[in-house]
């Protein structure tokens, strides 16, 4: 069965356009330069686990350091200063433990300024998508593509909302098909996107069209009798039906969105005519 690929997002095109556009702000240029730096590091990784180590150092750790979901400490809780009322003497206060010299000398981690925070948050979803694309193209059998979504979910709701982009889900959908040929998991990912309000786009629709076509060929026996029988089972028929229903729904949603964009573009053209 032929493989499918998530079409490259427009990130590279945006970078190229920005490089040639003198009107692009210095802030955006800085974001792009940093994104290119990290992407080059990821592309130069010798193994998929080396790439993951770089991703952890350059992307996950800086976002975690922002503590986007830190909880407020209860400052109203007093220190333990109670005294005993049953005796005439107070309980002795604990003697403070001296801070080791090496701890006093340990430099504190520099907190990013607002410009750095903005850059980290702006680049986060794009770098995750780039990392998955590099994993899939350079290490096509790597399971680490499937570790990205659980990782950002474990980092907290804000990190997940920031990083769980349509671009990222498209990469995971394509890898799910190519590596496992798993229609069940594809349906689960589509349901997850709907639940988490991650809007599918035209690339998502292209992926689903290719999946439906490929699995239809399997069911017609183009990939052998054993595969045809397996994919003709009731459970597989049900899952393929769910996938087709999702495709129809996404097709309508994407079509409406593109129509609105075309109306908006036409209105702008008339304004400048």
Secondary structure, 3 states (H helix, E strand, C coil): CCCCCCCCCCHHHHHHHHHHCCCCCHHHHHHHHHHHHHHHHHHCCCCHHHHHHHHHHHHHHHHHHCCCCCCCCCCCCCCCCCCCCCCCCCCCCCCCCCCCHHHHHCCCCCCCCHHHHHHHHHHHHHHHHHHHHHHHHHCCCCCHHHHHHHHHHHCCHHHHHHHCCHHHHHHHHHHHHHHHCCHHHHHHHHHHHHHCCCCCCHHHHHHHHHHHHHHHHHHCCCCCHHHHHHHCCHHHHHHHHHHHHHHHHHHHHHHHHHHHHHHHHHHHHHHHC
